[in-house]
Amino acid sequence: AAGMRFPLALCLGLVALAAASQSPLQRRGGKEGLEYFHGRSNVHFLFKEQAVEGAEDPSGTFVQLRVSLVQTACRKRAPQRQNCRAVENRRKPTCLACYKFDSGDVPRVLDKYHNCGPSHHLAVKEIKHRDEAECKAVEEAGKSVDVLYLPGMYAFSKGLPA
């Protein structure tokens, strides 16, 4: 078993390298997004992050991520989660996730929004617009509680037949 130890250490090194380019908020958001995805009842296998693209606001309290997932051969209920290899040509869903954190030492989630699905599905214009609007709302969370007016809300409601 001694010979097996080295390649594993090598793999862990690579994973750490990929994670190092992400900010702590992005890492945390990616983890939360993955947990959200695994929490869904129609997901039976474990997935892992293949790529995470993220943008963060300068204040460091809002992060928007696109997490590309890849299905592994392990079932979700499996006790052994370490060596789950990715299954090629299986579902590769993408999760769009937005998180607003407070500015505490250990940031708490004030508001969040998730949308997971096939990436071509997330690219549909209507869905994209909705995601952007939802993320904007998440970003505004906790800023000023008294402002309930959303841009475009009035114009939209005015156009409906009374």
Helices and strands as residue ranges (DSSP letters): H 2-20, H 24-38, E 45-56, E 62-75, E 94-101, E 109-117, H 119-122, H 125-140, H 153-158
